[in-house]
Amino acid sequence: MISNERPSPYGHQPEGQTGGKPVGADETLRSEKIQIERKTFVFTLKQNPRGRFLRITEDVAGRRDTIIVPAPGLEDFRRMVEEMAQVASSTPE
């Protein structure tokens, strides 16, 4: 047995094995990319057996950060972003 294939003492198993995340379980429904200054944002709507979600990935010079918003929270998320955009455009810098 290779050392990285050893079962975890915490009950986690390597990907692709029983109990792990099945390979290819996420289905992409739509993906859009926008460039803002030096940042690239990728919005990807996906679904898997647990439901739909929006993955937002920020790429800055090769460094990536990602957040995932479950579909039931997208309306609240959209409303909050709209409110922040309104404040940003109406408040002097």
ZIGI-V12973 format. One record per residue. RES is the residue in one small letter. PSI is psi in whole degrees, 0 to 359 (none if undefined). OMEGA is omega as a letter, one per 40 degrees, with the letter a starting at -180 (999 if undefined). Layout:
res=(RES RES)
psi=(PSI PSI)
omega=(OMEGA OMEGA)
//
This chain:
res=(m i s n e r p s p y g h q p e g q t g g k p v g a d e t l r s e k i q i e r k t f v f t l k q n p r g r f l r i t e d v a g r r d t i i v p a p g l e d f r r m v e e m a q v a s s t p e)
psi=(131 144 325 0 358 138 142 143 349 7 0 145 151 149 141 348 167 130 342 176 125 139 133 22 335 130 127 125 324 148 135 148 138 148 124 114 238 9 143 130 132 122 119 118 124 167 153 183 338 349 189 153 157 124 124 118 129 128 120 109 42 350 127 139 143 141 154 128 117 144 321 340 1 322 316 320 314 315 317 319 318 317 318 321 320 315 317 323 341 349 127 146 none)
omega=(i a a i a i i i a i i i i a i i a a i i i i i a a i i i i i i a i i i a a a i i i i a i a i i a i i i i i i i a i i i i i i a i a i i i i a i i a i i i i a i i i i i i i i a a a a i a 999)
//
